[in-house]
């Protein structure tokens, strides 16, 4: 049975496969194998460039031929490695044998035993995995977040003219501006993106227990830590200097936690937009032949924001688990990280699904400015804050208490009742006129700016 949308166990490879395809080159079994091959070959080339007497120099053409094995790496190549793994029962050793076989085909058999020289499997895995994450972040995840930020900025500009009743504790509060409320999420997301850019992506590369034991005993005069630093740097990563057999994963934990914060911000956004839709501040564009409810024909449900929220929450559950589990390993190494790290792409896939849903949901929003204006008009009591502060400025005694008596728990406060109250104040006519100019529709501070 071939994998398809109908028989895949995971929805990220089934129902949502088209939305997660961008991550397949990195986090599929094919992707992992390809990145392992890349690390083995780059190590082999760097080792040769050291100029060790025992390792005859290979030509520039041969280096190009080796790197072409990565650029042209195919599913057929990956299957050869998987077939070898059935014999070796060891995935990285199967990669080593694949590279050695390719050396035979390239008339480089004399160099075969330099493949994987002095290494342990985790030197390959703990370099391949951060490379996979780095590339996936740069090509798939970050561009999606940047696109969402740009979309929100555009919304903020579009809605910059829209005063809106704020709701603190779910109750009417001092008016705000819809564009400014969107900018709250822009600033939060941009802050997390700045932090994400600063986080280093590191690799472990140091032999069986992190000390270059085999390297040093074989070539004691060679500075192997310096060699490894240069190799890892050439791959766009930083090398951990003090490790056990495996990476300590703290750097990945920081990245996962940062991504979880991005998701949390987007969850907050989805819930706010969902609520605005329920308040009829937004309507949603209808699409012909789509069904909102199997029972109620009138419904247009905010399913895109609900889908995004669910996927972001699921992603966070996995990201937080990865951040807590991966840095913990018994003594110099246990195998729990191996099976867990294979799932790194899963939360990122759910993020991709959510990003698509958010953008789709935003594209369907239609501002219902009349409902927003009516909500402001129904809540003149919110200008009490403005009035009491003007009265404080003018030295009126107990202005807060006066406005509290007028508005707190009272119903039917409207423009007329506010103006009646103002007329009864013992202040100048100029101050009365100043107060009367304040309304729920213009009492927004710097919201528009």
HELIX and SHEET records of a PDB file:
HELIX    1   1 UNK A   17  UNK A   27  1                                  11    
HELIX    2   2 UNK A   29  UNK A   48  1                                  20    
HELIX    3   3 UNK A   60  UNK A   71  1                                  12    
HELIX    4   4 UNK A   75  UNK A   88  1                                  14    
HELIX    5   5 UNK A   91  UNK A  105  1                                  15    
HELIX    6   6 UNK A  109  UNK A  114  5                                   6    
HELIX    7   7 UNK A  121  UNK A  136  1                                  16    
HELIX    8   8 UNK A  137  UNK A  141  3                                   5    
HELIX    9   9 UNK A  142  UNK A  158  1                                  17    
HELIX   10  10 UNK A  178  UNK A  198  1                                  21    
HELIX   11  11 UNK A  213  UNK A  218  1                                   6    
HELIX   12  12 UNK A  224  UNK A  234  1                                  11    
HELIX   13  13 UNK A  250  UNK A  278  1                                  29    
HELIX   14  14 UNK A  303  UNK A  325  1                                  23    
HELIX   15  15 UNK A  336  UNK A  341  1                                   6    
HELIX   16  16 UNK A  344  UNK A  363  1                                  20    
HELIX   17  17 UNK A  369  UNK A  377  1                                   9    
HELIX   18  18 UNK A  380  UNK A  383  5                                   4    
HELIX   19  19 UNK A  384  UNK A  393  1                                  10    
HELIX   20  20 UNK A  399  UNK A  407  1                                   9    
HELIX   21  21 UNK A  415  UNK A  423  1                                   9    
HELIX   22  22 UNK A  429  UNK A  436  1                                   8    
SHEET    1   A 2 UNK A 163  UNK A 168  0                                        
SHEET    2   A 2 UNK A 171  UNK A 177 -1                                        
SHEET    1   B 2 UNK A 202  UNK A 203  0                                        
SHEET    2   B 2 UNK A 238  UNK A 239  1                                        
SHEET    1   C 2 UNK A 282  UNK A 284  0                                        
SHEET    2   C 2 UNK A 365  UNK A 367 -1                                        
END                                                                             
